[in-house]
Amino acid sequence: MKKKKETQSLNIDNFKWCVENDFQVYLVPMDSQGKGKYKIAVRRRGITTEGKDFIVKDGIRIDSKVTIGKEVYKNSAEATNNLNEVYEFLRRTYG
């Protein structure tokens, strides 16, 4: 019998904190096809810059900074299952 993988439910408070504090958290495929292994990336000021490296608002340039995690996940489901840990880490570190 196949075991069902445990999935974590999203901690809405930590997710909301990340959005309110301008952290964009997303998955990065390790190949161009989007299949296979993934890493988790965090873009600081990612909400303001709409996911871009920079944006100019009202004549002011706003830069974002991307940090890609070291952990490699087998697939997107496994990486998604670990997003709560990232949200919690960001809130604990910067909150």
PyMOL Python script that loads the backbone (N, CA, C, O; Angstrom):
from pymol import cmd

cmd.read_pdbstr("""\
ATOM      1  N   MET A   1       0.841  -1.181   0.000  1.00  0.00           N
ATOM      2  CA  MET A   1       0.000   0.000   0.000  1.00  0.00           C
ATOM      3  C   MET A   1       0.886   1.243   0.000  1.00  0.00           C
ATOM      4  O   MET A   1       1.866   1.316   0.741  1.00  0.00           O
ATOM      5  N   LYS A   2       0.542   2.190  -0.812  1.00  0.00           N
ATOM      6  CA  LYS A   2       1.311   3.415  -0.956  1.00  0.00           C
ATOM      7  C   LYS A   2       1.009   4.383   0.187  1.00  0.00           C
ATOM      8  O   LYS A   2      -0.151   4.634   0.515  1.00  0.00           O
ATOM      9  N   LYS A   3       2.070   4.921   0.786  1.00  0.00           N
ATOM     10  CA  LYS A   3       1.866   5.884   1.864  1.00  0.00           C
ATOM     11  C   LYS A   3       1.540   7.253   1.280  1.00  0.00           C
ATOM     12  O   LYS A   3       2.136   7.681   0.291  1.00  0.00           O
ATOM     13  N   LYS A   4       0.605   7.918   1.895  1.00  0.00           N
ATOM     14  CA  LYS A   4       0.269   9.268   1.477  1.00  0.00           C
ATOM     15  C   LYS A   4       1.259  10.235   2.125  1.00  0.00           C
ATOM     16  O   LYS A   4       1.505  10.170   3.329  1.00  0.00           O
ATOM     17  N   LYS A   5       1.820  11.127   1.316  1.00  0.00           N
ATOM     18  CA  LYS A   5       2.777  12.084   1.841  1.00  0.00           C
ATOM     19  C   LYS A   5       2.058  13.107   2.703  1.00  0.00           C
ATOM     20  O   LYS A   5       0.956  13.558   2.389  1.00  0.00           O
ATOM     21  N   GLU A   6       2.717  13.457   3.801  1.00  0.00           N
ATOM     22  CA  GLU A   6       2.146  14.483   4.667  1.00  0.00           C
ATOM     23  C   GLU A   6       2.376  15.852   4.050  1.00  0.00           C
ATOM     24  O   GLU A   6       3.470  16.148   3.570  1.00  0.00           O
ATOM     25  N   THR A   7       1.362  16.670   4.062  1.00  0.00           N
ATOM     26  CA  THR A   7       1.503  18.042   3.592  1.00  0.00           C
ATOM     27  C   THR A   7       1.168  18.973   4.733  1.00  0.00           C
ATOM     28  O   THR A   7       0.292  18.694   5.552  1.00  0.00           O
ATOM     29  N   GLN A   8       1.871  20.069   4.774  1.00  0.00           N
ATOM     30  CA  GLN A   8       1.616  21.061   5.811  1.00  0.00           C
ATOM     31  C   GLN A   8       0.578  22.041   5.289  1.00  0.00           C
ATOM     32  O   GLN A   8       0.594  22.415   4.116  1.00  0.00           O
ATOM     33  N   SER A   9      -0.316  22.449   6.165  1.00  0.00           N
ATOM     34  CA  SER A   9      -1.243  23.485   5.752  1.00  0.00           C
ATOM     35  C   SER A   9      -0.532  24.833   5.906  1.00  0.00           C
ATOM     36  O   SER A   9       0.324  25.007   6.773  1.00  0.00           O
ATOM     37  N   LEU A  10      -0.898  25.750   5.068  1.00  0.00           N
ATOM     38  CA  LEU A  10      -0.261  27.057   5.034  1.00  0.00           C
ATOM     39  C   LEU A  10      -0.521  27.826   6.320  1.00  0.00           C
ATOM     40  O   LEU A  10      -1.664  27.942   6.762  1.00  0.00           O
ATOM     41  N   ASN A  11       0.534  28.346   6.914  1.00  0.00           N
ATOM     42  CA  ASN A  11       0.395  29.219   8.080  1.00  0.00           C
ATOM     43  C   ASN A  11       0.094  30.614   7.538  1.00  0.00           C
ATOM     44  O   ASN A  11       0.999  31.344   7.132  1.00  0.00           O
ATOM     45  N   ILE A  12      -1.166  30.966   7.536  1.00  0.00           N
ATOM     46  CA  ILE A  12      -1.621  32.221   6.939  1.00  0.00           C
ATOM     47  C   ILE A  12      -0.967  33.435   7.589  1.00  0.00           C
ATOM     48  O   ILE A  12      -0.648  34.400   6.894  1.00  0.00           O
ATOM     49  N   ASP A  13      -0.761  33.411   8.892  1.00  0.00           N
ATOM     50  CA  ASP A  13      -0.158  34.561   9.577  1.00  0.00           C
ATOM     51  C   ASP A  13       1.251  34.840   9.079  1.00  0.00           C
ATOM     52  O   ASP A  13       1.597  35.992   8.819  1.00  0.00           O
ATOM     53  N   ASN A  14       2.068  33.802   8.943  1.00  0.00           N
ATOM     54  CA  ASN A  14       3.435  33.997   8.452  1.00  0.00           C
ATOM     55  C   ASN A  14       3.448  34.407   6.984  1.00  0.00           C
ATOM     56  O   ASN A  14       4.247  35.251   6.579  1.00  0.00           O
ATOM     57  N   PHE A  15       2.565  33.809   6.188  1.00  0.00           N
ATOM     58  CA  PHE A  15       2.457  34.183   4.779  1.00  0.00           C
ATOM     59  C   PHE A  15       2.058  35.656   4.649  1.00  0.00           C
ATOM     60  O   PHE A  15       2.662  36.409   3.886  1.00  0.00           O
ATOM     61  N   LYS A  16       1.045  36.047   5.396  1.00  0.00           N
ATOM     62  CA  LYS A  16       0.562  37.430   5.362  1.00  0.00           C
ATOM     63  C   LYS A  16       1.659  38.396   5.802  1.00  0.00           C
ATOM     64  O   LYS A  16       1.817  39.469   5.220  1.00  0.00           O
ATOM     65  N   TRP A  17       2.422  38.009   6.838  1.00  0.00           N
ATOM     66  CA  TRP A  17       3.520  38.847   7.309  1.00  0.00           C
ATOM     67  C   TRP A  17       4.540  39.051   6.188  1.00  0.00           C
ATOM     68  O   TRP A  17       5.026  40.166   5.993  1.00  0.00           O
ATOM     69  N   CYS A  18       4.869  37.992   5.452  1.00  0.00           N
ATOM     70  CA  CYS A  18       5.834  38.098   4.356  1.00  0.00           C
ATOM     71  C   CYS A  18       5.344  39.053   3.264  1.00  0.00           C
ATOM     72  O   CYS A  18       6.114  39.867   2.754  1.00  0.00           O
ATOM     73  N   VAL A  19       4.081  38.951   2.915  1.00  0.00           N
ATOM     74  CA  VAL A  19       3.524  39.846   1.891  1.00  0.00           C
ATOM     75  C   VAL A  19       3.535  41.290   2.383  1.00  0.00           C
ATOM     76  O   VAL A  19       3.944  42.191   1.652  1.00  0.00           O
ATOM     77  N   GLU A  20       3.089  41.513   3.612  1.00  0.00           N
ATOM     78  CA  GLU A  20       3.042  42.870   4.164  1.00  0.00           C
ATOM     79  C   GLU A  20       4.432  43.486   4.316  1.00  0.00           C
ATOM     80  O   GLU A  20       4.578  44.709   4.307  1.00  0.00           O
ATOM     81  N   ASN A  21       5.454  42.634   4.455  1.00  0.00           N
ATOM     82  CA  ASN A  21       6.816  43.127   4.626  1.00  0.00           C
ATOM     83  C   ASN A  21       7.649  42.966   3.358  1.00  0.00           C
ATOM     84  O   ASN A  21       8.879  42.989   3.401  1.00  0.00           O
ATOM     85  N   ASP A  22       6.961  42.804   2.233  1.00  0.00           N
ATOM     86  CA  ASP A  22       7.572  42.872   0.904  1.00  0.00           C
ATOM     87  C   ASP A  22       8.529  41.733   0.572  1.00  0.00           C
ATOM     88  O   ASP A  22       9.532  41.946  -0.109  1.00  0.00           O
ATOM     89  N   PHE A  23       8.228  40.526   1.046  1.00  0.00           N
ATOM     90  CA  PHE A  23       9.008  39.343   0.691  1.00  0.00           C
ATOM     91  C   PHE A  23       8.209  38.496  -0.286  1.00  0.00           C
ATOM     92  O   PHE A  23       7.086  38.093   0.017  1.00  0.00           O
ATOM     93  N   GLN A  24       8.772  38.226  -1.446  1.00  0.00           N
ATOM     94  CA  GLN A  24       8.152  37.329  -2.416  1.00  0.00           C
ATOM     95  C   GLN A  24       8.888  35.995  -2.316  1.00  0.00           C
ATOM     96  O   GLN A  24      10.108  35.946  -2.478  1.00  0.00           O
ATOM     97  N   VAL A  25       8.166  34.928  -2.053  1.00  0.00           N
ATOM     98  CA  VAL A  25       8.757  33.597  -1.907  1.00  0.00           C
ATOM     99  C   VAL A  25       8.194  32.730  -3.036  1.00  0.00           C
ATOM    100  O   VAL A  25       6.980  32.651  -3.228  1.00  0.00           O
ATOM    101  N   TYR A  26       9.091  32.084  -3.775  1.00  0.00           N
ATOM    102  CA  TYR A  26       8.640  31.302  -4.922  1.00  0.00           C
ATOM    103  C   TYR A  26       9.589  30.142  -5.207  1.00  0.00           C
ATOM    104  O   TYR A  26      10.686  30.070  -4.654  1.00  0.00           O
ATOM    105  N   LEU A  27       9.149  29.238  -6.078  1.00  0.00           N
ATOM    106  CA  LEU A  27       9.947  28.070  -6.450  1.00  0.00           C
ATOM    107  C   LEU A  27      10.740  28.362  -7.717  1.00  0.00           C
ATOM    108  O   LEU A  27      10.260  29.037  -8.627  1.00  0.00           O
ATOM    109  N   VAL A  28      11.964  27.840  -7.759  1.00  0.00           N
ATOM    110  CA  VAL A  28      12.819  27.995  -8.926  1.00  0.00           C
ATOM    111  C   VAL A  28      13.139  26.602  -9.473  1.00  0.00           C
ATOM    112  O   VAL A  28      13.756  25.796  -8.776  1.00  0.00           O
ATOM    113  N   PRO A  29      12.724  26.307 -10.720  1.00  0.00           N
ATOM    114  CA  PRO A  29      13.065  25.009 -11.295  1.00  0.00           C
ATOM    115  C   PRO A  29      14.559  24.960 -11.620  1.00  0.00           C
ATOM    116  O   PRO A  29      15.141  25.962 -12.035  1.00  0.00           O
ATOM    117  N   MET A  30      15.166  23.807 -11.434  1.00  0.00           N
ATOM    118  CA  MET A  30      16.592  23.652 -11.681  1.00  0.00           C
ATOM    119  C   MET A  30      16.886  23.351 -13.152  1.00  0.00           C
ATOM    120  O   MET A  30      18.049  23.320 -13.555  1.00  0.00           O
ATOM    121  N   ASP A  31      15.842  23.129 -13.953  1.00  0.00           N
ATOM    122  CA  ASP A  31      16.031  22.948 -15.390  1.00  0.00           C
ATOM    123  C   ASP A  31      15.058  23.852 -16.141  1.00  0.00           C
ATOM    124  O   ASP A  31      14.088  24.342 -15.562  1.00  0.00           O
ATOM    125  N   SER A  32      15.312  24.068 -17.398  1.00  0.00           N
ATOM    126  CA  SER A  32      14.501  25.011 -18.178  1.00  0.00           C
ATOM    127  C   SER A  32      13.095  24.498 -18.479  1.00  0.00           C
ATOM    128  O   SER A  32      12.217  25.282 -18.839  1.00  0.00           O
ATOM    129  N   GLN A  33      12.875  23.205 -18.337  1.00  0.00           N
ATOM    130  CA  GLN A  33      11.568  22.622 -18.625  1.00  0.00           C
ATOM    131  C   GLN A  33      10.581  22.776 -17.469  1.00  0.00           C
ATOM    132  O   GLN A  33       9.377  22.601 -17.658  1.00  0.00           O
ATOM    133  N   GLY A  34      11.083  23.104 -16.266  1.00  0.00           N
ATOM    134  CA  GLY A  34      10.200  23.214 -15.107  1.00  0.00           C
ATOM    135  C   GLY A  34       9.829  21.863 -14.541  1.00  0.00           C
ATOM    136  O   GLY A  34       8.864  21.748 -13.786  1.00  0.00           O
ATOM    137  N   LYS A  35      10.583  20.841 -14.895  1.00  0.00           N
ATOM    138  CA  LYS A  35      10.323  19.490 -14.389  1.00  0.00           C
ATOM    139  C   LYS A  35      11.549  19.041 -13.617  1.00  0.00           C
ATOM    140  O   LYS A  35      12.676  19.393 -13.966  1.00  0.00           O
ATOM    141  N   GLY A  36      11.332  18.281 -12.593  1.00  0.00           N
ATOM    142  CA  GLY A  36      12.477  17.780 -11.831  1.00  0.00           C
ATOM    143  C   GLY A  36      12.698  18.540 -10.545  1.00  0.00           C
ATOM    144  O   GLY A  36      11.749  18.826  -9.815  1.00  0.00           O
ATOM    145  N   LYS A  37      13.938  18.868 -10.266  1.00  0.00           N
ATOM    146  CA  LYS A  37      14.315  19.438  -8.978  1.00  0.00           C
ATOM    147  C   LYS A  37      14.038  20.935  -8.895  1.00  0.00           C
ATOM    148  O   LYS A  37      14.044  21.655  -9.893  1.00  0.00           O
ATOM    149  N   TYR A  38      13.792  21.376  -7.643  1.00  0.00           N
ATOM    150  CA  TYR A  38      13.460  22.774  -7.385  1.00  0.00           C
ATOM    151  C   TYR A  38      14.224  23.301  -6.179  1.00  0.00           C
ATOM    152  O   TYR A  38      14.664  22.541  -5.317  1.00  0.00           O
ATOM    153  N   LYS A  39      14.370  24.621  -6.140  1.00  0.00           N
ATOM    154  CA  LYS A  39      14.864  25.318  -4.960  1.00  0.00           C
ATOM    155  C   LYS A  39      13.832  26.389  -4.607  1.00  0.00           C
ATOM    156  O   LYS A  39      12.989  26.754  -5.426  1.00  0.00           O
ATOM    157  N   ILE A  40      13.918  26.881  -3.375  1.00  0.00           N
ATOM    158  CA  ILE A  40      13.040  27.970  -2.943  1.00  0.00           C
ATOM    159  C   ILE A  40      13.837  29.259  -2.986  1.00  0.00           C
ATOM    160  O   ILE A  40      14.972  29.317  -2.515  1.00  0.00           O
ATOM    161  N   ALA A  41      13.236  30.289  -3.553  1.00  0.00           N
ATOM    162  CA  ALA A  41      13.882  31.601  -3.644  1.00  0.00           C
ATOM    163  C   ALA A  41      13.068  32.632  -2.868  1.00  0.00           C
ATOM    164  O   ALA A  41      11.849  32.522  -2.742  1.00  0.00           O
ATOM    165  N   VAL A  42      13.776  33.632  -2.355  1.00  0.00           N
ATOM    166  CA  VAL A  42      13.139  34.743  -1.647  1.00  0.00           C
ATOM    167  C   VAL A  42      13.609  36.027  -2.313  1.00  0.00           C
ATOM    168  O   VAL A  42      14.808  36.247  -2.482  1.00  0.00           O
ATOM    169  N   ARG A  43      12.657  36.871  -2.689  1.00  0.00           N
ATOM    170  CA  ARG A  43      12.986  38.167  -3.273  1.00  0.00           C
ATOM    171  C   ARG A  43      12.543  39.241  -2.288  1.00  0.00           C
ATOM    172  O   ARG A  43      11.349  39.451  -2.074  1.00  0.00           O
ATOM    173  N   ARG A  44      13.525  39.920  -1.690  1.00  0.00           N
ATOM    174  CA  ARG A  44      13.226  41.030  -0.790  1.00  0.00           C
ATOM    175  C   ARG A  44      12.838  42.233  -1.639  1.00  0.00           C
ATOM    176  O   ARG A  44      13.504  42.538  -2.628  1.00  0.00           O
ATOM    177  N   ARG A  45      11.769  42.912  -1.257  1.00  0.00           N
ATOM    178  CA  ARG A  45      11.127  43.982  -2.025  1.00  0.00           C
ATOM    179  C   ARG A  45      10.499  43.436  -3.312  1.00  0.00           C
ATOM    180  O   ARG A  45      10.319  44.170  -4.284  1.00  0.00           O
ATOM    181  N   GLY A  46      10.174  42.159  -3.306  1.00  0.00           N
ATOM    182  CA  GLY A  46       9.615  41.511  -4.491  1.00  0.00           C
ATOM    183  C   GLY A  46       8.187  41.904  -4.793  1.00  0.00           C
ATOM    184  O   GLY A  46       7.765  41.858  -5.948  1.00  0.00           O
ATOM    185  N   ILE A  47       7.435  42.290  -3.775  1.00  0.00           N
ATOM    186  CA  ILE A  47       6.049  42.713  -3.995  1.00  0.00           C
ATOM    187  C   ILE A  47       6.058  44.100  -4.651  1.00  0.00           C
ATOM    188  O   ILE A  47       5.354  44.336  -5.633  1.00  0.00           O
ATOM    189  N   THR A  48       6.855  45.003  -4.100  1.00  0.00           N
ATOM    190  CA  THR A  48       6.946  46.369  -4.626  1.00  0.00           C
ATOM    191  C   THR A  48       7.435  46.382  -6.073  1.00  0.00           C
ATOM    192  O   THR A  48       6.905  47.115  -6.908  1.00  0.00           O
ATOM    193  N   THR A  49       8.456  45.562  -6.365  1.00  0.00           N
ATOM    194  CA  THR A  49       9.041  45.561  -7.709  1.00  0.00           C
ATOM    195  C   THR A  49       8.306  44.633  -8.675  1.00  0.00           C
ATOM    196  O   THR A  49       8.747  44.433  -9.807  1.00  0.00           O
ATOM    197  N   GLU A  50       7.185  44.068  -8.223  1.00  0.00           N
ATOM    198  CA  GLU A  50       6.358  43.188  -9.045  1.00  0.00           C
ATOM    199  C   GLU A  50       7.159  42.006  -9.588  1.00  0.00           C
ATOM    200  O   GLU A  50       6.939  41.563 -10.715  1.00  0.00           O
ATOM    201  N   GLY A  51       8.093  41.499  -8.773  1.00  0.00           N
ATOM    202  CA  GLY A  51       8.885  40.336  -9.145  1.00  0.00           C
ATOM    203  C   GLY A  51      10.047  40.625 -10.066  1.00  0.00           C
ATOM    204  O   GLY A  51      10.711  39.701 -10.535  1.00  0.00           O
ATOM    205  N   LYS A  52      10.303  41.888 -10.333  1.00  0.00           N
ATOM    206  CA  LYS A  52      11.406  42.259 -11.232  1.00  0.00           C
ATOM    207  C   LYS A  52      12.639  42.644 -10.407  1.00  0.00           C
ATOM    208  O   LYS A  52      12.554  42.840  -9.195  1.00  0.00           O
ATOM    209  N   ASP A  53      13.782  42.747 -11.087  1.00  0.00           N
ATOM    210  CA  ASP A  53      15.021  43.132 -10.406  1.00  0.00           C
ATOM    211  C   ASP A  53      14.960  44.563  -9.883  1.00  0.00           C
ATOM    212  O   ASP A  53      15.532  44.876  -8.839  1.00  0.00           O
ATOM    213  N   PHE A  54      14.265  45.424 -10.614  1.00  0.00           N
ATOM    214  CA  PHE A  54      14.065  46.804 -10.160  1.00  0.00           C
ATOM    215  C   PHE A  54      12.851  47.391 -10.848  1.00  0.00           C
ATOM    216  O   PHE A  54      12.368  46.871 -11.854  1.00  0.00           O
ATOM    217  N   ILE A  55      12.373  48.474 -10.289  1.00  0.00           N
ATOM    218  CA  ILE A  55      11.244  49.202 -10.863  1.00  0.00           C
ATOM    219  C   ILE A  55      11.453  50.670 -10.527  1.00  0.00           C
ATOM    220  O   ILE A  55      12.041  51.000  -9.496  1.00  0.00           O
ATOM    221  N   VAL A  56      10.975  51.543 -11.391  1.00  0.00           N
ATOM    222  CA  VAL A  56      11.054  52.975 -11.129  1.00  0.00           C
ATOM    223  C   VAL A  56       9.645  53.464 -10.812  1.00  0.00           C
ATOM    224  O   VAL A  56       8.744  53.372 -11.647  1.00  0.00           O
ATOM    225  N   LYS A  57       9.459  53.989  -9.586  1.00  0.00           N
ATOM    226  CA  LYS A  57       8.171  54.526  -9.156  1.00  0.00           C
ATOM    227  C   LYS A  57       8.365  55.968  -8.750  1.00  0.00           C
ATOM    228  O   LYS A  57       9.215  56.279  -7.915  1.00  0.00           O
ATOM    229  N   ASP A  58       7.592  56.833  -9.329  1.00  0.00           N
ATOM    230  CA  ASP A  58       7.661  58.261  -9.020  1.00  0.00           C
ATOM    231  C   ASP A  58       9.084  58.786  -9.153  1.00  0.00           C
ATOM    232  O   ASP A  58       9.516  59.617  -8.354  1.00  0.00           O
ATOM    233  N   GLY A  59       9.819  58.306 -10.161  1.00  0.00           N
ATOM    234  CA  GLY A  59      11.175  58.772 -10.411  1.00  0.00           C
ATOM    235  C   GLY A  59      12.225  58.167  -9.491  1.00  0.00           C
ATOM    236  O   GLY A  59      13.396  58.542  -9.566  1.00  0.00           O
ATOM    237  N   ILE A  60      11.834  57.246  -8.632  1.00  0.00           N
ATOM    238  CA  ILE A  60      12.776  56.626  -7.694  1.00  0.00           C
ATOM    239  C   ILE A  60      12.963  55.159  -8.094  1.00  0.00           C
ATOM    240  O   ILE A  60      11.996  54.424  -8.291  1.00  0.00           O
ATOM    241  N   ARG A  61      14.228  54.757  -8.207  1.00  0.00           N
ATOM    242  CA  ARG A  61      14.525  53.359  -8.542  1.00  0.00           C
ATOM    243  C   ARG A  61      14.499  52.520  -7.267  1.00  0.00           C
ATOM    244  O   ARG A  61      15.161  52.839  -6.279  1.00  0.00           O
ATOM    245  N   ILE A  62      13.720  51.443  -7.313  1.00  0.00           N
ATOM    246  CA  ILE A  62      13.623  50.519  -6.186  1.00  0.00           C
ATOM    247  C   ILE A  62      14.180  49.177  -6.660  1.00  0.00           C
ATOM    248  O   ILE A  62      13.666  48.592  -7.613  1.00  0.00           O
ATOM    249  N   ASP A  63      15.222  48.693  -5.999  1.00  0.00           N
ATOM    250  CA  ASP A  63      15.851  47.423  -6.351  1.00  0.00           C
ATOM    251  C   ASP A  63      15.352  46.321  -5.432  1.00  0.00           C
ATOM    252  O   ASP A  63      15.037  46.553  -4.265  1.00  0.00           O
ATOM    253  N   SER A  64      15.288  45.124  -5.982  1.00  0.00           N
ATOM    254  CA  SER A  64      14.971  43.955  -5.159  1.00  0.00           C
ATOM    255  C   SER A  64      16.210  43.062  -5.131  1.00  0.00           C
ATOM    256  O   SER A  64      17.102  43.181  -5.970  1.00  0.00           O
ATOM    257  N   LYS A  65      16.243  42.174  -4.155  1.00  0.00           N
ATOM    258  CA  LYS A  65      17.378  41.269  -4.024  1.00  0.00           C
ATOM    259  C   LYS A  65      16.857  39.849  -3.893  1.00  0.00           C
ATOM    260  O   LYS A  65      15.988  39.564  -3.068  1.00  0.00           O
ATOM    261  N   VAL A  66      17.403  38.955  -4.724  1.00  0.00           N
ATOM    262  CA  VAL A  66      16.988  37.557  -4.709  1.00  0.00           C
ATOM    263  C   VAL A  66      18.032  36.713  -3.988  1.00  0.00           C
ATOM    264  O   VAL A  66      19.235  36.859  -4.207  1.00  0.00           O
ATOM    265  N   THR A  67      17.547  35.832  -3.127  1.00  0.00           N
ATOM    266  CA  THR A  67      18.388  34.831  -2.481  1.00  0.00           C
ATOM    267  C   THR A  67      17.776  33.476  -2.792  1.00  0.00           C
ATOM    268  O   THR A  67      16.603  33.231  -2.508  1.00  0.00           O
ATOM    269  N   ILE A  68      18.582  32.599  -3.379  1.00  0.00           N
ATOM    270  CA  ILE A  68      18.112  31.255  -3.699  1.00  0.00           C
ATOM    271  C   ILE A  68      18.647  30.298  -2.651  1.00  0.00           C
ATOM    272  O   ILE A  68      19.843  30.279  -2.361  1.00  0.00           O
ATOM    273  N   GLY A  69      17.751  29.509  -2.090  1.00  0.00           N
ATOM    274  CA  GLY A  69      18.113  28.575  -1.035  1.00  0.00           C
ATOM    275  C   GLY A  69      19.086  27.504  -1.506  1.00  0.00           C
ATOM    276  O   GLY A  69      19.214  27.241  -2.701  1.00  0.00           O
ATOM    277  N   LYS A  70      19.764  26.896  -0.549  1.00  0.00           N
ATOM    278  CA  LYS A  70      20.728  25.840  -0.850  1.00  0.00           C
ATOM    279  C   LYS A  70      20.053  24.479  -1.016  1.00  0.00           C
ATOM    280  O   LYS A  70      20.535  23.625  -1.761  1.00  0.00           O
ATOM    281  N   GLU A  71      18.947  24.287  -0.325  1.00  0.00           N
ATOM    282  CA  GLU A  71      18.250  22.999  -0.319  1.00  0.00           C
ATOM    283  C   GLU A  71      17.653  22.702  -1.699  1.00  0.00           C
ATOM    284  O   GLU A  71      16.997  23.555  -2.296  1.00  0.00           O
ATOM    285  N   VAL A  72      17.887  21.491  -2.194  1.00  0.00           N
ATOM    286  CA  VAL A  72      17.321  21.054  -3.469  1.00  0.00           C
ATOM    287  C   VAL A  72      16.217  20.041  -3.170  1.00  0.00           C
ATOM    288  O   VAL A  72      16.430  19.077  -2.435  1.00  0.00           O
ATOM    289  N   TYR A  73      15.037  20.270  -3.746  1.00  0.00           N
ATOM    290  CA  TYR A  73      13.879  19.401  -3.534  1.00  0.00           C
ATOM    291  C   TYR A  73      13.631  18.560  -4.784  1.00  0.00           C
ATOM    292  O   TYR A  73      13.880  19.009  -5.903  1.00  0.00           O
ATOM    293  N   LYS A  74      13.139  17.339  -4.586  1.00  0.00           N
ATOM    294  CA  LYS A  74      12.926  16.390  -5.686  1.00  0.00           C
ATOM    295  C   LYS A  74      11.903  16.881  -6.700  1.00  0.00           C
ATOM    296  O   LYS A  74      12.029  16.626  -7.898  1.00  0.00           O
ATOM    297  N   ASN A  75      10.890  17.587  -6.210  1.00  0.00           N
ATOM    298  CA  ASN A  75       9.818  18.049  -7.094  1.00  0.00           C
ATOM    299  C   ASN A  75       9.151  19.275  -6.478  1.00  0.00           C
ATOM    300  O   ASN A  75       9.479  19.678  -5.362  1.00  0.00           O
ATOM    301  N   SER A  76       8.219  19.859  -7.211  1.00  0.00           N
ATOM    302  CA  SER A  76       7.566  21.085  -6.739  1.00  0.00           C
ATOM    303  C   SER A  76       6.708  20.835  -5.502  1.00  0.00           C
ATOM    304  O   SER A  76       6.588  21.712  -4.646  1.00  0.00           O
ATOM    305  N   ALA A  77       6.114  19.650  -5.402  1.00  0.00           N
ATOM    306  CA  ALA A  77       5.277  19.339  -4.236  1.00  0.00           C
ATOM    307  C   ALA A  77       6.123  19.328  -2.959  1.00  0.00           C
ATOM    308  O   ALA A  77       5.703  19.850  -1.926  1.00  0.00           O
ATOM    309  N   GLU A  78       7.296  18.742  -3.035  1.00  0.00           N
ATOM    310  CA  GLU A  78       8.178  18.694  -1.867  1.00  0.00           C
ATOM    311  C   GLU A  78       8.645  20.104  -1.488  1.00  0.00           C
ATOM    312  O   GLU A  78       8.698  20.449  -0.308  1.00  0.00           O
ATOM    313  N   ALA A  79       8.978  20.904  -2.484  1.00  0.00           N
ATOM    314  CA  ALA A  79       9.410  22.283  -2.217  1.00  0.00           C
ATOM    315  C   ALA A  79       8.261  23.095  -1.626  1.00  0.00           C
ATOM    316  O   ALA A  79       8.461  23.841  -0.668  1.00  0.00           O
ATOM    317  N   THR A  80       7.078  22.961  -2.179  1.00  0.00           N
ATOM    318  CA  THR A  80       5.906  23.682  -1.681  1.00  0.00           C
ATOM    319  C   THR A  80       5.615  23.305  -0.236  1.00  0.00           C
ATOM    320  O   THR A  80       5.207  24.150   0.561  1.00  0.00           O
ATOM    321  N   ASN A  81       5.819  22.060   0.095  1.00  0.00           N
ATOM    322  CA  ASN A  81       5.573  21.584   1.449  1.00  0.00           C
ATOM    323  C   ASN A  81       6.505  22.245   2.470  1.00  0.00           C
ATOM    324  O   ASN A  81       6.216  22.243   3.667  1.00  0.00           O
ATOM    325  N   ASN A  82       7.608  22.802   2.005  1.00  0.00           N
ATOM    326  CA  ASN A  82       8.570  23.435   2.907  1.00  0.00           C
ATOM    327  C   ASN A  82       8.471  24.963   2.931  1.00  0.00           C
ATOM    328  O   ASN A  82       9.279  25.625   3.583  1.00  0.00           O
ATOM    329  N   LEU A  83       7.494  25.518   2.233  1.00  0.00           N
ATOM    330  CA  LEU A  83       7.346  26.978   2.211  1.00  0.00           C
ATOM    331  C   LEU A  83       7.043  27.553   3.596  1.00  0.00           C
ATOM    332  O   LEU A  83       7.509  28.642   3.929  1.00  0.00           O
ATOM    333  N   ASN A  84       6.267  26.829   4.400  1.00  0.00           N
ATOM    334  CA  ASN A  84       5.953  27.318   5.748  1.00  0.00           C
ATOM    335  C   ASN A  84       7.209  27.591   6.559  1.00  0.00           C
ATOM    336  O   ASN A  84       7.278  28.579   7.291  1.00  0.00           O
ATOM    337  N   GLU A  85       8.205  26.716   6.430  1.00  0.00           N
ATOM    338  CA  GLU A  85       9.463  26.909   7.153  1.00  0.00           C
ATOM    339  C   GLU A  85      10.148  28.200   6.720  1.00  0.00           C
ATOM    340  O   GLU A  85      10.725  28.909   7.545  1.00  0.00           O
ATOM    341  N   VAL A  86      10.084  28.500   5.435  1.00  0.00           N
ATOM    342  CA  VAL A  86      10.701  29.726   4.914  1.00  0.00           C
ATOM    343  C   VAL A  86       9.947  30.949   5.429  1.00  0.00           C
ATOM    344  O   VAL A  86      10.566  31.909   5.887  1.00  0.00           O
ATOM    345  N   TYR A  87       8.618  30.921   5.356  1.00  0.00           N
ATOM    346  CA  TYR A  87       7.819  32.037   5.872  1.00  0.00           C
ATOM    347  C   TYR A  87       8.114  32.270   7.350  1.00  0.00           C
ATOM    348  O   TYR A  87       8.278  33.409   7.789  1.00  0.00           O
ATOM    349  N   GLU A  88       8.178  31.195   8.102  1.00  0.00           N
ATOM    350  CA  GLU A  88       8.448  31.303   9.546  1.00  0.00           C
ATOM    351  C   GLU A  88       9.851  31.853   9.799  1.00  0.00           C
ATOM    352  O   GLU A  88      10.036  32.704  10.669  1.00  0.00           O
ATOM    353  N   PHE A  89      10.834  31.371   9.046  1.00  0.00           N
ATOM    354  CA  PHE A  89      12.217  31.859   9.199  1.00  0.00           C
ATOM    355  C   PHE A  89      12.300  33.352   8.907  1.00  0.00           C
ATOM    356  O   PHE A  89      12.941  34.092   9.654  1.00  0.00           O
ATOM    357  N   LEU A  90      11.664  33.803   7.834  1.00  0.00           N
ATOM    358  CA  LEU A  90      11.700  35.229   7.477  1.00  0.00           C
ATOM    359  C   LEU A  90      11.069  36.076   8.579  1.00  0.00           C
ATOM    360  O   LEU A  90      11.601  37.120   8.955  1.00  0.00           O
ATOM    361  N   ARG A  91       9.951  35.621   9.083  1.00  0.00           N
ATOM    362  CA  ARG A  91       9.266  36.387  10.137  1.00  0.00           C
ATOM    363  C   ARG A  91      10.098  36.431  11.416  1.00  0.00           C
ATOM    364  O   ARG A  91      10.196  37.472  12.065  1.00  0.00           O
ATOM    365  N   ARG A  92      10.689  35.305  11.768  1.00  0.00           N
ATOM    366  CA  ARG A  92      11.524  35.233  12.975  1.00  0.00           C
ATOM    367  C   ARG A  92      12.782  36.101  12.826  1.00  0.00           C
ATOM    368  O   ARG A  92      13.203  36.761  13.776  1.00  0.00           O
ATOM    369  N   THR A  93      13.364  36.094  11.655  1.00  0.00           N
ATOM    370  CA  THR A  93      14.620  36.817  11.414  1.00  0.00           C
ATOM    371  C   THR A  93      14.411  38.328  11.252  1.00  0.00           C
ATOM    372  O   THR A  93      15.176  39.122  11.800  1.00  0.00           O
ATOM    373  N   TYR A  94      13.388  38.722  10.508  1.00  0.00           N
ATOM    374  CA  TYR A  94      13.196  40.144  10.193  1.00  0.00           C
ATOM    375  C   TYR A  94      12.032  40.806  10.933  1.00  0.00           C
ATOM    376  O   TYR A  94      11.877  42.027  10.897  1.00  0.00           O
ATOM    377  N   GLY A  95      11.218  39.990  11.604  1.00  0.00           N
ATOM    378  CA  GLY A  95      10.011  40.528  12.228  1.00  0.00           C
ATOM    379  C   GLY A  95      10.158  41.118  13.570  1.00  0.00           C
ATOM    380  O   GLY A  95       9.179  41.588  14.149  1.00  0.00           O
TER     381      GLY A  95
END
""", "prot")
cmd.dss("prot")
cmd.show_as("cartoon", "prot")
cmd.util.cbc("prot")
cmd.orient("prot")
